[in-house]
Amino acid sequence: MTLKLLTEREAAELLRLSLRQVQKLRRDGHLPHQPGPPYRYLQEDLEQYVRRRMIPASAPPPTTLALRSLRELTPRQAGRRIAAEVLAKGHNPNAYRQRKRGTD
């Protein structure tokens, strides 16, 4: 098996991300890389990163608060959707205020 080293631009193309997103993932320690500049990435490491990020088919469906759906809403609609999700999970939105006042 030959090891294939990729440039940042090639890594971005392989991951279908922007160059800046790849650079941020590298700086944040999410992508293993060869010290640089120029930074190089093993194709195998990038493929493992993608596999780790995949949701298995048997996993429960993601919450209704998927970012993609929130981006399609106005800020007011998104806020209402988030509030409804929080209430549906049984969280008390006034708990902080009540603790601060000392009334539970």
LINNOR-V706526 format. One record per backbone hydrogen bond with DSSP energy under -0.5 kcal/mol. CO is the residue of the C=O (numbers start at 1). NH is the residue of the N-H. E is the energy in kcal/mol with one decimal. If there is no record, write none. Layout:
BEGIN
co->CO nh->NH e->E
co->CO nh->NH e->E
END
This chain:
BEGIN
co->2 nh->4 e->-0.5
co->3 nh->5 e->-0.6
co->4 nh->43 e->-2.4
co->6 nh->41 e->-2.4
co->7 nh->11 e->-2.7
co->8 nh->12 e->-2.5
co->9 nh->13 e->-2.1
co->10 nh->14 e->-2.6
co->11 nh->15 e->-2.6
co->12 nh->16 e->-0.9
co->12 nh->17 e->-2.5
co->18 nh->22 e->-1.9
co->19 nh->23 e->-2.3
co->20 nh->24 e->-2.4
co->21 nh->25 e->-2.4
co->22 nh->26 e->-2.2
co->23 nh->27 e->-2.6
co->24 nh->28 e->-2.4
co->25 nh->30 e->-2.7
co->25 nh->31 e->-1.0
co->26 nh->29 e->-1.4
co->30 nh->32 e->-0.5
co->34 nh->40 e->-0.9
co->39 nh->8 e->-0.5
co->40 nh->34 e->-3.1
co->41 nh->6 e->-3.2
co->42 nh->46 e->-1.9
co->43 nh->47 e->-2.3
co->44 nh->48 e->-2.2
co->45 nh->49 e->-2.1
co->46 nh->50 e->-2.1
co->47 nh->51 e->-2.2
co->48 nh->52 e->-2.4
co->49 nh->53 e->-1.4
co->50 nh->54 e->-0.8
co->51 nh->54 e->-0.8
co->54 nh->56 e->-0.6
co->56 nh->59 e->-1.7
co->63 nh->66 e->-0.6
co->66 nh->69 e->-0.5
co->66 nh->70 e->-1.9
co->67 nh->71 e->-2.3
co->68 nh->72 e->-0.8
co->70 nh->73 e->-1.4
co->74 nh->78 e->-2.7
co->75 nh->79 e->-2.3
co->76 nh->80 e->-2.2
co->77 nh->81 e->-2.4
co->78 nh->82 e->-2.5
co->79 nh->83 e->-2.5
co->80 nh->84 e->-2.4
co->81 nh->85 e->-2.1
co->82 nh->86 e->-2.5
co->83 nh->87 e->-2.5
co->84 nh->88 e->-2.3
co->85 nh->89 e->-1.4
co->86 nh->91 e->-1.8
co->87 nh->90 e->-1.6
co->91 nh->93 e->-0.7
co->92 nh->95 e->-1.6
co->94 nh->98 e->-2.5
co->95 nh->99 e->-2.4
co->96 nh->100 e->-2.3
co->97 nh->101 e->-2.1
co->98 nh->102 e->-1.3
co->98 nh->103 e->-2.2
co->102 nh->104 e->-0.6
END
